[in-house]
């Protein structure tokens, strides 16, 4: 388990696997010792709970340790049942019981000689509630990096406890100003916050950037279609094709072309079929790529298009810019922190004409963008070196300045 003299950090992601937290963890795993706790809250109605109790299958809490995630990092898996719609008295008793379960298991963990010096929650989760309660009793600092837009779907007892996490933790790190404003406008009590951005991998970036070759090749990246609004991309492309203003080619990366999707105004669609129906012969679907493959192909394109409705950061546009490509991006929130006239064009969401006009403008003005200059600016803010320094500073500040 690494260098036992290093400070110990318990990482609590909201979901797993997730490349964003494993990549960030690896940046500093030579200076900090990690364990990863993955918790899953399973909601049950009263009838299902009673049935499980009657059948002797009601195991409310399980804790499994020592499942290896890597050579130096272990996973703790926690599963627990939460019975909904209980009276106030029984809900509070249930909540206290689960708190005791976490307390007891943490005490057993500490007996092995592993007590965290810091807890890092990656996006608010149900499990974060119990983790924060335990840490508060032990005076262990907690930081929360928030990656997702907060949406209040209900407001019951447990939800109140969940929202309280934002005020319990020592610091909230937001990936963008857009996300920070979202938390504040939802009325959450956040006393200590900072916009930290996101890690943008620049490990494969060439040291020398050549002038952008005008091959009229455009890249569109999405590993899912929720909020990506790809139908606007299709409509904008059709508008330009019908007007026959310029020749261009779009490669879509990350989407499986043979799977049927639901998205926006187009329901149950297969990309290959839709492209044929639209007669969009200048759009090619390259399918799923690994992150390493994706990072290597950016340089083959003139620029990137992003049509998202909402982005808490906007990793694909940031990766394109750090690879020297300008972007045409919808006004989706997070990208506002790093996209301006020097590296791209921002257009309104859900506006195919504005998107089409921006594509034409970009194709005609590619020579105005300096690949090395726009890359260096993003690298200084979010590249591996910059982000390593930021997260190390946050960890050390939380541990030693508490």
N, C-alpha and C positions, 0 to 999 in steps of 0.2 A: 504493500500500500504506500508507495512513494516515500517522500521524506517526512518522517513523523514529527519533525521540528517545524514544519510548515503550518500556518494557520489552517484550521479545518472549516470547510464551507459545506453546508447542506443545501443542495440545489433542489428546488421544488417546482418543476414545470407544470403548466396547466394541462398539457397533453404530451404524449410521447408515441413514436419518435418525432423529433422536431430538430431540423438541422441548425436553426438559429441558436439554440442554447448549447448544443454539443460543440459547435464551432467556437462559440465564445468561451466555453469552458476549457477547450484545448489550448486557447491562447495563453492561459495563465496556470495550467496544471503543473508547471514546474515550480511555481511559487506558492500554490495552495493545494491542499489535499481535499478531494471532493467525495461526497456520497450523494446519490440522486434518489429522492423520494418521490415515487409516482403513486398518487392517491386517486381512487375512483369511488365516488359516492353514487350509490344505486338507490333511486327513489322507489318506494313501494306504497301502494294504497293499503288501507286497513284490511280489506278482504284478503289480498294476496299475502299480507304479513301474517294474518291469523291462520291462513292455509299452511304457510311454511311452518308456523309454530306447531300446528296440529300434526303435521307430518314429520316433525322433528328435524326440519331442514333450515331452521332460522339461525344462521350463524352471522351475527351482526357485524363482527369485526375480525379481520384477518390481517396479519403482518408477516411478510416473508422477506428475509434478508439474504444477502450474499449471492444474488444473481448478478453475474459479472456483466458490466457494460463495456469494459475495456481492461487493459492490463492493470491500471492503477485506480479504477473507479468501480464502485459497486452500486447496485440498485436495491432499494427497499420498495417493495410493492405493498400497498395498503388498500384493502377493499372493505367497504362498510355499507350497511343498509341503513336507510333513513326513511322511517314511516311517516308519510304525509297525512295532513288533515287530522292530526291529533288535537285534543283539547290543550289549552295553554299549559296546564299543569303537567300533563304527560309529555308534551313536546319539550318542555324545559328539563324534565327528568331524563329524557332520551339524550338531549344535548349534553347534559352533565355526564351521563354514562360514557358517551363517546369521547369527551374530554379526558375522562379517567383512563380510558383505553389507550389513548395516545400518550398520556402521562406515564403509564406503567411501561409501555414499550420503549419510550425514550429513556426511562431509568435503566432498563435492561441494556440498552445500547451504550449508555454512559459507563456501565459496569465493565464493558469490554475495553474501555480506555478511549472511546471515541465520543467526545463531546464537541459539538460545533461551536466555533468562535463567531460564526456568522451564518445566517440563513438568507438565501437569495431565492425569492419567489419569482418565477418567470410567468407573468400574467396571473391575474387573480383567479383563484379556483375555490371550490368548496373546501378542499383540504387545507387551503391556506388559513381558514378560520381556526382550526384546531392547532395548526403549527404556530400561529401567532399567539394564541392563548398560552401555550406551553413556553414559548420563548419569552413572553412578557413576565412570567413567574420567575424565570431563571436569569433575567436581565441579559438575554442574548440579543444582539442587534439584528434587525431584519430589514432588508431592502427589497423593494418590489419593482421589477422592470415590467412596465405595461406595454404590450404589443397590440392589443385589440381594442376596438371601439366598445365602449360600455353601453349596454342597452338594458334598461330596467323593464323586465317582463312581468315581474310580480313584486309584491312588497309584503312578505310575511316575516315571521320571527327569524327564520334562518337567513333570509335575504338581508335583514337589518344587520345581523352579525357579520355577514359577508362584506357588506359595504363598510362596516366599521374597520376592516383591515386597512383601508386607505389611511385612516387616522392613527392606527396602531403602529404601523411600520415606522422605522426611523427615517426612511426616505423613499419617495416614489420617483423612479427614473422613467421618463416618457420617451418614446422613440421619435416623437414629432410634436411641434406646437399644436398641430391640428388635434392630436389625441389628448394633449393636456387640456386644451379648451373644452373638449368633449366631456372630460371628467368634471371640470369645474361647472359647466353649464348643467350637468346632471345633479348638481347640488351636493357633490361629495366633499367631505371634510378632509382636505389635504393640506397639512401644515408645512411640509418640507418636500419640495419637488424640483426636478431639474430635467431639461430636455437633453437627452444624451445621444439621440440618433440611433443608428444601427450599424452593425459590422458590414462592410462592403469588401469582399475578397479581392485584393489587388495583387495576389501572389503570382498570377500568370500574366500580369500586364507587361507589355514590351517596354523597354527603356526608351526606345526611339519610335516616335509616331510618324508614319508617312502621311502625306497629303491624302485626304479622303478620295479614293478613286470613284469616279461617278459611274457606277454600274447600275444605279437606280434600284438597288436591292434594299428592301426594308424588312426589319425584324419585328415580330409581335410575340411576346412571351407570356404564357399563363399556364400554371400547373393545375388550375381548376377554372370554372366559369362563373362561380358565384361572385357577383359584383364586377365582373370584368367587362360586361356589356359588349360582347363581341359582335352582336348584331349591328351596332353602330359602325364598327369597322367595315362590315360587309356592305352596309348601305352607302357609306362614303366611297368605298371602292367602286360600287356600281355607278354612282353619280359621276365619278371621274371617267370611268370607262365609257359611259354613254356620251360624255362631252368630248371624249377623245383628245384631251388637252396634252397629256404626256404619257410616255411609257414608263411603267414601274412594275416591280414584282415584290410580293409580300410572302415571307415564310413565317408560318405559325409554328412555334415550338412549345412543347409541353403538354399539348392536348392529344389524346388518343383519337385519331380520326374515325375509328370504327365503333366507338361507344356512343350511345344515344344520351343526349344531355337535355336539361331544361334550363332555359336562360331567357330572361327578359321577355320580349314579344314573340320569341320563337320557342315553341315547346316541342319536346321529344324529337330533337333534331340530331342528325348525324352530319358532321361537317362536310364529308365528301358529297353527300346528297345535296346539302344546302348550296355548296359552291357550284354544283352542276345546275341546280335550279336557277341560281342567280347568274349563271354563265360567267362566273368569275375565274377565268382561266389563268389569270395572273396571280392567283393566291395558291400557295403550295403548303400542305400540312406535313411537317417533318416528323411529327409524333413526339414521344417522350424522350428527353435527353437527361443524362446525369448532370449534376451541377458542374463537374469538371468539363464535360463535353460542351455545356452551354457557355462557360467562361472562355472556352477556346474559340468559339465560332463568332463571337461579337464582331471581331475585326473584319469579318467577311462582308459586313453590311455598311450602308451609308448612314442610316439612322434607325432609331427604334420608335414604334408607336405604342402608346398605352391609352386604353379607352376606359379605364376603371371608373366606376361610380364613387368608390371610396377606397383610399389607401392610407393606412396608418403611417407608413413610411414611404414605400414605393421602391422595393429592392431592385426590380428589373430596370427601371429608368436609371437608378443610381449605378447599377453595374454597367449599363450601356455607356453612361457618361465617363465612368472611371476607365472604360476601355477606349475613350476618345470619340465616342459617337454622340452627336446631338440627339435630342428627343422631341417628338410631338406628343404631348401629354394632356389628357383631360384634367380639369381643375378638381382633382380628387382628394385634396387635403394634404397629406404628408409630403408629396413632392414639392409643394410650395417652399419648403425649407431649403431646397438646393437647386431648383430649376428657375432660371431667369433668361433674359435675352441673350446672355453670353453662351448658353449651352442648350437652348431649346425654345419651343413655342408651347404655351399653355392655352388650351381652348375650352369653352364651356362643355360640361357633360351633356350627353344625349343630343348632340347637335351634329349630324352627319355632314351638313354643308360646311360648317366651320372647320370640322376635321379635314374634309377634302381640300378646302382652301389652304389649310396649314401644310398639308402634304405637298401641294404644288409649290408653295412658298419655300418649303425646306429643300425640295429638289432643285429649285432655281438658285438657292443661296448657300449651298453646302460649303463653298470656298470661304465663306465668312467665319466658319468655326475652326478654331485652332485645337486640334485633338489633344496635344500635350497639355495645353493650358487648362482646358476644361477638366481633363483627367487629374491633373495635379491638385486642383482646387478641391475636388471630392476626396482624393486620397488623403490630403492633409486633415480633413474633418472626420472621415469614416473608414479609412484604410486600416489594414491589420495593425500597423505600428500605432496609429492614433487611437484605435479602439482598445488595444491592449493597455496603453497608458491610462485611458479613461476608466476602464473597469478595474484596473489595479488600484488606481487612486480611490475609487469608490469603496472597494473592499477594505483597503488599509484605513481609510478615514472612518468607516463604520466600526472596524474592530478596535482601533487604537485611540480614537477620539470619543468613544462613548462615555 
